[in-house]
Amino acid sequence: MAKIRRLSIARLKLPAALKRGGAAAAKKSAAAGAAKRGAGAKAAAKKAVKTAVTKAVTKSAKPVAKKATAMAVAKPVVKKRATKSSQPTPIAAPATAPLAVAPRSDGGRLSQMASGLTGSEILKIAAEIRAQMAAGATICNLTVGDFDSKQFPIPEFLRDAITAAIANGETNYPPSDGVLPLRQSLQRFYASELGLDYPIEGILVTGGARPAIYGTYRSLVDPGDAVVYPVPSWNNNHYCHQLGALERPVVCSAEQSFLPTRALLQEAIRGARLLSLNSPLNPTGTAFSAEVLGEICDMVLEENGRRGPGERPLYVMYDQVYWMLTFGGVKHVTPVGLRPEMRPYTLFVDGLSKPFSATGLRVGWCVGPTDVIRSMSNMLGHVGAWAPRAEQIASAQLLDRPDVIREFHAVSKQAEQQRLETLHGGMAALKAAGLPVDALAPAGAIYLTARFALMGKQAPDGTTLRTNEEIRRYLLNAAGCAIVPFQAFGSKQDDGWFRMSIGAVSLADIDAMFPRLDAALRALR
Ligand SMILES: Cc1ncc(COP(=O)(O)O)c(C=O)c1O
């Protein structure tokens, strides 16, 4: 009965796999499509599959897609849809091939992206630790990159300003690029503190720094574009996954304080779309020097100089959420500050979360070229990833008060530095005692990088420690020392490197941990 029509393959709801010429995939996918369309469509679909597979087998991949412009399809399939609803028929609709669903654990219920996405490894570990602590275990919790508000409260000025803003009725939608007073105060703040002059149109307020990162990726990176990021680093692998980007991780080692250099990056950035940098770095607490970052900027400028007029540029996302938290003589440096020519290619990611222990307030921002910022504002507006309005109003007031900020940091940064130095000193003492540990001197952020070179060591229960995960578990169970392996930051190497975060512990917690750690390390054979 089915009346055969001839249609362009591009307009047919045929599988992408078929268009690529893969016979097996085409068969599977066309059959899946037929199943979706229902039993009445089966005969027609069978015929479509047969024709498709024949073509896929007899032609090479590309010609199939190009030459098989006329295919047989059963009219009832099309007609049935056309008469059932007022929606455009599949013929009139743009080419949207049914997805060829590879076997997946979710049985095809989720998008491919969602089904392949993993949650935060850090939060998983942190949840385990919280549960053990709630059950009464004595643990020095060095896992989460967050703050215990009892140890690290937000500035009182900010708290009061938020309360006042709410009382003042600042409770509606904020504009999608942020309230003007905050963008203006950010403009002044960047100019005075970082020497960066940006127009208001180059400043976008976001709901914490995460949407600024997501927005940067989303605004610049197409599926298949190459993204270069150092390992260890925070979450770039997950953002790449969400975008379908081609990941180009560059492994950095302790010799470079785990920071990338021009020499390490130069192969990877060829033809890439985005270079993701972060300083001070999560997880290591180390920071770029002007020399190293300057050389990376020169490399980016040379790469963009090599690209032809029609080619898309390489951008740098510069995540500087910890820039206010540098210690000692460390001076924060930026790509645009070092090389003004980097301005068209640099997106700054920043926020209130870390410098003001305000992770729950969700105020962040992105600063960069106005065309990218405008597009990001539109895009994030659809997501609704704004910072709450009252927090924005209050943040604007805070950033205009350098005296309040100075006063706050005099206390909070000192408390952070003290904890980091106590941790570092404790690790140095263990090392000096001949135990197989190490740590890098902290330069900023709230992290210490520590090494527990315990691979191959035998625990008292007879088990041998072979992986970072096994070391993590041993230190947790034997010493109540909760830390995060570099695996949570994209590393594939079981080389004993870990992140220690100080935001949720007191000095007393750290002091009490070291004797336990000492004993646990000495118990290994
Ligand atoms: C390097 C880095 N960037 C961005 C963020 C996200 O910050 P926010 O909490 O403001 O989203 C974090 C959080 O840990 C971070 O470590």
The ligand as an ORCA input file, in Angstrom:
! r2SCAN-3c Opt
* xyz 0 1
  C      39.274     27.933     40.131
  C      37.827     28.076     40.460
  N      37.035     28.781     39.639
  C      35.732     28.930     39.887
  C      35.154     28.370     41.007
  C      33.675     28.529     41.226
  O      33.383     29.570     42.061
  P      31.844     29.899     42.449
  O      31.578     29.210     43.736
  O      31.798     31.389     42.578
  O      30.988     29.394     41.362
  C      35.937     27.608     41.881
  C      35.318     26.949     43.038
  O      35.895     26.190     43.758
  C      37.306     27.475     41.603
  O      38.107     26.776     42.408
*
